[in-house]
Amino acid sequence: MAAPASASEFELSPVKFSRLTKRGIILGLSLPQVIAVSVAVAVFVASLYAGGPAALYTAPIWGTALGLAAIPVGGRKLVEWVPITLHWLLRQLLGQTRYRKRIVKPRPAGTLALPGDAAALRQYEDPETNAVMVHDPHGQTLTVLLEVTHPSFVLLDPGEQERRVHAWGRVLSTASRSTRIARLQVLERTVPDSGTGLAQWWAEQGHDDDSWVARTYRELIDRAGPAGERHISTISLALDMRAAARPIRTAGGGLRGAAAVLRQEMATLTTALRTADLHPSDWYTTGQLAIMLRSAYDPAIAATLERAGDIGQELAAAGPVAVEETWDRLRSDSAHHVVLWISEWPRSLVYPGFLAPVLLSSGIRRAFTLLCDPVRSDQAARDIRKKKTEYISDAAQRQKVGQIEDAQQTAEYQDVLQQESDLTSGHGVLRYTGLIAVSATTADELEAAVSAIEQAAIQASCETRRLVGQQAQAFVAAALPLCRGI
């Protein structure tokens, strides 16, 4: 007779995230703050040596420098806004915040019709798998993607949820151990339901005898289909062509050799996903990627493209017609967009389904992206040793000047110790970046959707911040499956 299962086998284990490091170079001051304070001290000391009212005359200089280093605005000190603002003004001066498609001058063959720094991306179709691979000549990466289907996680029992969490951890561990993977991107997005599922069911199961009932049912399907929404999950894999230079040369060199090396990583990832009870599709073709890119910039056409057969499957014409970037938002063909950055993950213990309020929010078109950057074990060990040394030296410096130890700094140091323990136990190290791209038809609807997503993030114990001065670049990273960073 089998022994009864213990209660712990059916309990879902909580998890804890490391805090975002906010430690500065010295005494909690960042590099821009140190520079500003140094300028203020140098000007003030020089004015004292000059004698007379020189200190009063130079007060606007050293006073402004101290104010830039000390006054916070929007979660940052004023001095940290200076490079962001200058870069934004320079881009505006050079006309880089506006994009218009050149209709009479088509894009060169093999390029992606995307604006901004993504215009340099090239496409390569693998002759063996028919998968489309996106080549970044500047970042020296080669990216491929597939779609993943899975049962609803929140409807599973705790024991099955725990098993699937560990299985997904093994998938990430497989990716982190490979020294040839530059980045792994998990993209979960909502798209309008085109009604193809209902139409297919009616074609297979219905009896269309052109009667009044059949005509009414057919009209209801045509009207109700595009009104719904569905969730699509994709995983993108980027090969680091610099790290894989030797096997690429062995495989023949160039994009052909890089594609051969990437196929090995693709096979490994597919096997790991199937082991985790996930169902990967075939790798995306040129037409599938073209529809996905077009739908991101022009959401109003998404349902039409899905039902239109072979229309819209050319990457050379899949980009937006017009893009207008402002300080805190982006406007493309038929939508307004805002990108939010998850600046703080939950600080307390949470269960793996903690993102359900964000991912299951209905009536909002959004794309949630998780960028995973693997860190080699030797590099991770060096980084951890460096952080430990800096924390210990900062604590000694604060003790000398009589500064009280901050609980936040103590918690960050404990996180570093936990990371060292996990690395010693054989776990891989991944750096996570969470982005949420919210889209709507009008500016008012966009603000309402952003507010709803921010409230959902609060329910998920996460802190979000709206990115400014880089919305176009952030949108490419958050809404497109191209493994792009910001």
C-alpha positions as CSV (number, residue, x, y, z in Angstrom):
1,M,0.0,0.0,0.0
2,A,1.4,3.4,-1.0
3,A,2.3,5.8,1.8
4,P,0.1,8.9,2.0
5,A,1.6,12.0,0.6
6,S,2.8,14.6,3.1
7,A,1.2,18.0,3.2
8,S,4.5,19.7,2.1
9,E,4.2,17.9,-1.3
10,F,1.0,19.9,-2.1
11,E,2.2,23.3,-0.8
12,L,3.4,26.0,-3.1
13,S,6.7,27.3,-1.9
14,P,7.1,31.1,-1.8
15,V,10.0,32.9,-3.5
16,K,11.9,36.1,-2.8
17,F,13.6,38.5,-5.2
18,S,16.8,40.4,-4.6
19,R,16.5,44.1,-4.1
20,L,17.6,46.6,-6.7
21,T,21.0,47.8,-5.7
22,K,21.0,51.4,-4.8
23,R,24.5,51.6,-3.2
24,G,26.7,54.5,-4.5
25,I,30.4,54.9,-4.9
26,I,31.0,56.4,-1.5
27,L,28.7,57.1,1.4
28,G,25.7,56.2,-0.8
29,L,26.4,58.8,-3.4
30,S,26.3,57.9,-7.1
31,L,29.0,58.9,-9.6
32,P,27.0,62.0,-10.9
33,Q,26.4,63.1,-7.3
34,V,30.1,62.7,-6.4
35,I,31.1,64.8,-9.4
36,A,28.6,67.5,-8.5
37,V,29.6,67.6,-4.8
38,S,33.3,67.7,-5.9
39,V,32.7,70.7,-8.2
40,A,30.8,72.5,-5.4
41,V,33.6,71.8,-2.8
42,A,36.3,72.8,-5.3
43,V,34.6,76.1,-6.1
44,F,33.8,76.9,-2.5
45,V,37.4,76.2,-1.3
46,A,38.9,78.2,-4.1
47,S,36.6,81.2,-3.3
48,L,37.8,81.0,0.4
49,Y,41.4,81.2,-0.7
50,A,40.6,84.1,-2.9
51,G,39.3,86.0,0.1
52,G,36.8,88.9,0.3
53,P,33.3,88.3,-1.0
54,A,34.4,85.7,-3.5
55,A,32.4,82.9,-1.7
56,L,29.3,85.1,-2.0
57,Y,29.9,85.7,-5.7
58,T,30.4,82.0,-6.5
59,A,27.4,80.9,-4.4
60,P,25.2,80.4,-7.5
61,I,27.8,77.9,-8.8
62,W,28.5,75.8,-5.8
63,G,24.9,76.2,-4.5
64,T,23.5,74.9,-7.9
65,A,25.9,72.0,-7.8
66,L,24.9,71.0,-4.3
67,G,21.2,71.3,-5.3
68,L,21.7,69.1,-8.3
69,A,23.3,66.4,-6.1
70,A,20.7,66.6,-3.3
71,I,17.3,67.5,-4.7
72,P,15.3,64.4,-5.8
73,V,12.8,64.5,-8.7
74,G,10.8,61.5,-9.9
75,G,12.9,59.1,-7.9
76,R,16.2,60.4,-9.1
77,K,18.5,63.3,-8.1
78,L,18.5,66.3,-10.4
79,V,22.1,65.6,-11.5
80,E,21.0,62.2,-12.8
81,W,18.4,63.8,-15.1
82,V,21.0,66.0,-16.8
83,P,22.4,63.3,-19.3
84,I,18.9,62.0,-20.0
85,T,17.6,65.5,-20.8
86,L,20.6,66.4,-22.9
87,H,20.3,63.2,-24.9
88,W,16.6,63.8,-25.5
89,L,17.2,67.4,-26.6
90,L,20.0,66.2,-29.0
91,R,17.7,63.6,-30.5
92,Q,14.9,66.2,-31.0
93,L,17.4,68.6,-32.6
94,L,18.5,65.8,-35.0
95,G,14.9,64.8,-35.8
96,Q,15.3,61.3,-34.4
97,T,12.0,61.4,-32.5
98,R,10.0,61.3,-35.7
99,Y,9.8,58.6,-38.3
100,R,8.0,58.5,-41.6
101,K,8.1,55.6,-44.0
102,R,9.6,56.4,-47.4
103,I,7.0,55.0,-49.7
104,V,8.8,55.8,-53.0
105,K,12.2,54.5,-51.7
106,P,11.7,50.8,-50.6
107,R,13.9,49.2,-48.0
108,P,16.9,47.2,-49.2
109,A,16.4,43.5,-49.5
110,G,16.9,41.5,-46.3
111,T,16.3,44.5,-43.9
112,L,13.5,45.0,-41.4
113,A,11.5,48.2,-41.9
114,L,11.8,49.4,-38.3
115,P,12.5,52.9,-37.0
116,G,15.4,54.1,-34.8
117,D,18.3,51.9,-33.9
118,A,16.4,48.8,-34.9
119,A,16.7,49.9,-38.6
120,A,20.0,48.1,-38.8
121,L,18.5,44.7,-38.2
122,R,18.7,42.1,-41.0
123,Q,16.7,38.9,-41.7
124,Y,18.2,35.5,-42.5
125,E,16.0,32.5,-43.4
126,D,17.5,29.3,-42.2
127,P,17.3,26.8,-45.2
128,E,17.0,23.7,-42.9
129,T,14.3,24.8,-40.5
130,N,12.7,27.7,-42.6
131,A,12.9,29.8,-39.4
132,V,13.5,33.5,-39.7
133,M,16.6,34.7,-37.8
134,V,17.2,38.4,-37.0
135,H,20.8,39.5,-37.3
136,D,22.0,42.5,-35.4
137,P,25.2,43.6,-37.0
138,H,26.1,46.1,-34.3
139,G,25.3,43.9,-31.3
140,Q,26.6,40.8,-33.1
141,T,23.6,38.7,-32.2
142,L,21.3,36.3,-34.1
143,T,17.8,35.9,-32.8
144,V,15.1,33.3,-33.4
145,L,11.7,32.8,-31.7
146,L,8.8,30.4,-31.2
147,E,5.4,30.4,-29.6
148,V,4.6,28.4,-26.5
149,T,1.2,27.1,-25.4
150,H,0.5,25.9,-21.9
151,P,-2.5,25.3,-19.5
152,S,-3.7,28.1,-17.3
153,F,-1.3,28.2,-14.3
154,V,-3.7,29.7,-11.8
155,L,-6.2,26.8,-12.4
156,L,-3.7,24.1,-11.5
157,D,-3.5,22.6,-8.0
158,P,-0.6,23.7,-5.7
159,G,1.3,20.5,-6.2
160,E,1.2,20.8,-10.0
161,Q,2.1,24.4,-9.8
162,E,5.2,23.6,-7.7
163,R,6.3,21.0,-10.2
164,R,5.9,23.3,-13.2
165,V,7.8,26.1,-11.4
166,H,10.8,23.7,-10.8
167,A,10.5,22.6,-14.4
168,W,10.7,26.2,-15.7
169,G,13.6,26.7,-13.4
170,R,15.4,23.9,-15.2
171,V,14.7,25.6,-18.5
172,L,16.3,28.8,-17.3
173,S,19.2,26.9,-15.8
174,T,19.8,25.3,-19.2
175,A,19.9,28.7,-20.8
176,S,22.2,30.2,-18.1
177,R,24.8,27.5,-18.4
178,S,25.3,28.0,-22.1
179,T,28.1,30.5,-22.7
180,R,26.8,31.2,-26.3
181,I,23.4,32.7,-25.4
182,A,23.3,36.4,-25.2
183,R,19.7,36.9,-24.0
184,L,16.4,35.0,-23.5
185,Q,13.2,37.0,-23.9
186,V,9.8,35.8,-22.7
187,L,7.0,37.9,-24.2
188,E,3.3,37.6,-23.2
189,R,0.9,39.8,-25.1
190,T,-2.8,40.3,-25.6
191,V,-4.2,40.6,-29.1
192,P,-7.7,41.0,-30.4
193,D,-9.3,37.6,-31.2
194,S,-9.8,37.5,-35.0
195,G,-12.6,34.9,-34.7
196,T,-10.7,32.3,-36.6
197,G,-11.3,29.7,-33.9
198,L,-15.1,30.2,-33.9
199,A,-15.1,30.3,-37.7
200,Q,-13.1,27.0,-37.8
201,W,-15.5,25.4,-35.3
202,W,-18.5,26.4,-37.4
203,A,-16.9,25.1,-40.6
204,E,-16.2,21.7,-39.0
205,Q,-19.1,21.2,-36.6
206,G,-21.9,23.5,-37.9
207,H,-24.5,22.7,-40.6
208,D,-24.6,25.7,-42.9
209,D,-27.7,25.0,-45.0
210,D,-28.3,28.8,-45.7
211,S,-31.3,28.8,-43.5
212,W,-32.3,31.7,-41.3
213,V,-30.8,30.1,-38.2
214,A,-27.5,29.3,-40.0
215,R,-27.3,32.8,-41.4
216,T,-28.0,34.4,-38.0
217,Y,-25.4,32.1,-36.3
218,R,-22.8,33.0,-39.0
219,E,-23.4,36.7,-38.5
220,L,-23.0,36.4,-34.8
221,I,-19.7,34.6,-35.2
222,D,-18.5,37.4,-37.6
223,R,-19.4,40.1,-35.0
224,A,-18.3,38.4,-31.8
225,G,-14.9,37.1,-33.0
226,P,-13.0,40.3,-33.2
227,A,-14.5,41.6,-29.9
228,G,-12.6,39.1,-27.8
229,E,-9.0,38.9,-26.9
230,R,-6.4,36.1,-26.5
231,H,-3.0,35.7,-25.0
232,I,0.1,34.7,-26.9
233,S,3.4,33.7,-25.3
234,T,6.6,33.7,-27.3
235,I,10.2,32.9,-26.3
236,S,13.1,34.5,-28.2
237,L,16.6,33.2,-28.1
238,A,19.6,35.4,-29.1
239,L,23.0,33.9,-30.0
240,D,26.1,35.8,-29.0
241,M,28.2,35.6,-32.1
242,R,31.3,37.0,-30.4
243,A,31.2,34.3,-27.7
244,A,30.5,31.6,-30.3
245,A,33.1,32.8,-32.8
246,R,35.1,29.5,-32.8
247,P,32.2,27.1,-33.4
248,I,30.9,29.5,-36.0
249,R,34.2,29.4,-37.9
250,T,34.1,25.6,-37.6
251,A,30.6,25.5,-39.0
252,G,31.6,27.5,-42.1
253,G,31.6,31.1,-40.9
254,G,29.3,34.0,-41.6
255,L,25.5,33.8,-41.0
256,R,25.4,30.3,-42.3
257,G,27.8,29.1,-39.6
258,A,26.0,31.2,-36.9
259,A,22.7,29.6,-38.0
260,A,24.2,26.1,-37.6
261,V,25.4,27.0,-34.0
262,L,22.1,28.6,-33.2
263,R,20.2,25.4,-34.3
264,Q,22.0,23.5,-31.6
265,E,20.8,26.0,-29.0
266,M,17.3,25.8,-30.5
267,A,17.2,22.0,-30.2
268,T,18.4,22.2,-26.6
269,L,15.7,24.8,-25.7
270,T,12.9,22.9,-27.4
271,T,13.8,19.8,-25.5
272,A,13.9,21.7,-22.2
273,L,10.5,23.2,-22.9
274,R,8.9,19.9,-23.7
275,T,10.4,18.5,-20.5
276,A,8.7,21.3,-18.6
277,D,5.4,20.3,-20.0
278,L,5.3,23.3,-22.3
279,H,4.2,22.9,-25.9
280,P,6.5,24.8,-28.3
281,S,5.4,25.5,-31.8
282,D,7.6,25.5,-34.9
283,W,10.1,28.3,-35.1
284,Y,8.6,31.5,-36.5
285,T,8.8,32.0,-40.2
286,T,9.2,35.3,-42.1
287,G,5.5,35.8,-42.5
288,Q,4.6,35.1,-38.9
289,L,7.2,37.6,-37.6
290,A,6.1,40.2,-40.2
291,I,2.5,40.0,-38.9
292,M,3.7,40.2,-35.3
293,L,5.8,43.3,-35.9
294,R,3.0,45.0,-37.9
295,S,0.4,44.2,-35.2
296,A,2.6,45.8,-32.5
297,Y,2.7,49.2,-34.2
298,D,-0.7,49.0,-35.8
299,P,-3.0,47.1,-33.4
300,A,-6.2,47.9,-35.4
301,I,-5.0,45.8,-38.3
302,A,-4.0,42.7,-36.3
303,A,-7.3,40.8,-36.6
304,T,-7.6,41.6,-40.3
305,L,-4.1,40.3,-41.0
306,E,-4.7,37.1,-39.2
307,R,-7.8,36.4,-41.3
308,A,-6.3,37.6,-44.6
309,G,-4.2,34.6,-45.5
310,D,-0.9,35.6,-47.2
311,I,-1.4,39.3,-47.0
312,G,1.0,41.3,-44.9
313,Q,3.7,38.6,-44.6
314,E,6.6,40.6,-46.0
315,L,9.2,41.8,-43.5
316,A,10.3,44.7,-45.8
317,A,6.8,46.2,-45.4
318,A,6.0,45.1,-41.8
319,G,7.2,48.2,-40.1
320,P,5.1,51.3,-39.1
321,V,4.2,54.1,-41.5
322,A,4.7,56.8,-38.9
323,V,6.1,57.1,-35.4
324,E,6.0,60.1,-33.1
325,E,7.9,60.0,-29.9
326,T,7.4,62.4,-27.0
327,W,9.0,62.7,-23.6
328,D,6.9,60.0,-21.9
329,R,4.9,58.2,-24.7
330,L,4.9,57.0,-28.2
331,R,2.4,57.2,-31.0
332,S,2.4,54.9,-34.0
333,D,0.0,54.1,-36.9
334,S,-3.2,53.4,-35.0
335,A,-2.3,53.5,-31.3
336,H,-0.7,55.4,-28.5
337,H,1.9,53.5,-26.4
338,V,3.5,53.8,-23.0
339,V,6.3,51.6,-21.6
340,L,6.6,50.9,-17.9
341,W,9.7,49.5,-16.2
342,I,9.3,47.2,-13.2
343,S,11.8,49.0,-11.0
344,E,11.2,46.9,-7.9
345,W,10.1,43.2,-7.7
346,P,8.4,42.0,-4.6
347,R,10.5,42.6,-1.5
348,S,8.7,40.0,0.6
349,L,8.0,36.4,0.1
350,V,5.5,35.8,-2.8
351,Y,4.1,32.8,-4.6
352,P,5.0,32.1,-8.3
353,G,1.6,33.3,-9.5
354,F,2.1,36.8,-8.1
355,L,2.0,38.4,-11.6
356,A,-1.6,37.2,-12.2
357,P,-3.2,40.7,-11.7
358,V,-1.0,42.1,-14.4
359,L,-1.1,39.2,-16.9
360,L,-4.8,38.5,-16.5
361,S,-6.0,42.1,-16.7
362,S,-8.8,42.2,-19.3
363,G,-9.8,44.9,-21.7
364,I,-6.3,46.3,-21.9
365,R,-3.9,45.7,-24.8
366,R,-0.5,45.2,-23.3
367,A,2.7,43.3,-23.8
368,F,4.7,42.0,-20.8
369,T,8.4,41.2,-21.5
370,L,10.9,39.5,-19.3
371,L,14.5,39.9,-20.5
372,C,16.9,37.3,-19.1
373,D,20.6,38.0,-19.5
374,P,22.8,35.0,-18.5
375,V,25.9,35.7,-16.5
376,R,28.8,33.3,-16.7
377,S,29.7,31.6,-13.4
378,D,33.2,33.0,-13.2
379,Q,32.0,36.5,-14.0
380,A,29.2,36.2,-11.5
381,A,31.6,35.1,-8.8
382,R,33.9,38.1,-9.5
383,D,30.9,40.5,-9.4
384,I,29.7,39.0,-6.1
385,R,33.2,39.3,-4.5
386,K,33.4,42.9,-5.7
387,K,30.1,43.7,-4.2
388,K,31.0,42.1,-0.9
389,T,34.2,44.1,-0.7
390,E,32.4,47.4,-1.6
391,Y,29.7,46.8,1.0
392,I,32.3,46.0,3.7
393,S,34.4,49.0,2.9
394,D,31.4,51.3,2.8
395,A,30.2,50.0,6.2
396,A,33.7,50.8,7.6
397,Q,33.7,54.2,6.1
398,R,30.2,55.0,7.5
399,Q,31.4,53.8,10.9
400,K,34.4,56.2,10.8
401,V,32.3,59.3,10.0
402,G,29.6,58.2,12.5
403,Q,26.8,57.5,9.9
404,I,24.1,55.2,11.1
405,E,23.8,51.9,9.3
406,D,20.8,51.7,7.0
407,A,18.5,48.7,7.0
408,Q,18.2,48.9,3.2
409,Q,22.0,48.5,2.8
410,T,22.0,45.6,5.3
411,A,19.2,43.9,3.3
412,E,21.1,44.4,0.0
413,Y,24.2,42.8,1.6
414,Q,22.2,39.8,2.7
415,D,20.9,39.5,-0.9
416,V,24.5,39.4,-2.1
417,L,25.3,36.6,0.4
418,Q,22.3,34.7,-0.7
419,Q,23.4,35.0,-4.4
420,E,26.8,33.7,-3.4
421,S,25.3,30.7,-1.7
422,D,23.1,29.9,-4.7
423,L,26.0,30.2,-7.1
424,T,28.1,27.9,-4.8
425,S,25.2,25.4,-4.9
426,G,25.4,25.2,-8.7
427,H,22.6,27.5,-9.7
428,G,22.9,29.8,-12.7
429,V,22.8,33.6,-12.5
430,L,20.3,35.6,-14.6
431,R,19.8,39.3,-14.7
432,Y,16.1,40.1,-15.1
433,T,14.5,43.2,-16.7
434,G,10.7,43.5,-16.7
435,L,8.9,45.8,-19.1
436,I,5.2,46.4,-19.8
437,A,4.1,48.1,-23.0
438,V,0.5,49.5,-22.8
439,S,-1.4,50.5,-26.0
440,A,-4.7,52.2,-26.6
441,T,-6.5,53.9,-29.4
442,T,-6.6,57.4,-27.9
443,A,-4.5,59.3,-25.4
444,D,-7.3,59.3,-22.8
445,E,-7.8,55.6,-23.1
446,L,-4.1,55.1,-22.8
447,E,-3.9,57.0,-19.5
448,A,-6.8,55.0,-18.1
449,A,-5.1,51.7,-19.2
450,V,-1.7,52.8,-17.7
451,S,-3.4,53.6,-14.4
452,A,-5.1,50.2,-14.4
453,I,-1.8,48.4,-15.1
454,E,-0.1,50.4,-12.3
455,Q,-2.8,49.4,-9.9
456,A,-2.5,45.8,-11.0
457,A,1.3,46.0,-10.4
458,I,0.7,47.2,-6.9
459,Q,-1.5,44.2,-6.3
460,A,1.4,42.1,-7.5
461,S,3.7,43.8,-5.0
462,C,5.7,45.4,-7.8
463,E,6.8,48.9,-8.4
464,T,6.5,50.4,-11.9
465,R,8.0,53.6,-13.3
466,R,7.2,55.2,-16.6
467,L,10.3,55.5,-18.8
468,V,11.0,58.9,-20.2
469,G,13.2,60.2,-22.9
470,Q,13.5,56.7,-24.4
471,Q,10.0,55.4,-25.2
472,A,10.8,54.4,-28.8
473,Q,13.8,52.3,-27.8
474,A,11.9,50.9,-24.8
475,F,8.9,49.9,-27.0
476,V,11.1,47.9,-29.3
477,A,12.5,46.0,-26.3
478,A,9.1,45.5,-24.6
479,A,6.6,44.8,-27.5
480,L,8.8,43.2,-30.2
481,P,10.3,39.7,-29.8
482,L,13.8,40.7,-30.9
483,C,15.8,40.3,-27.7
484,R,16.6,44.1,-27.7
485,G,17.7,45.9,-24.5
486,I,17.6,49.5,-23.4
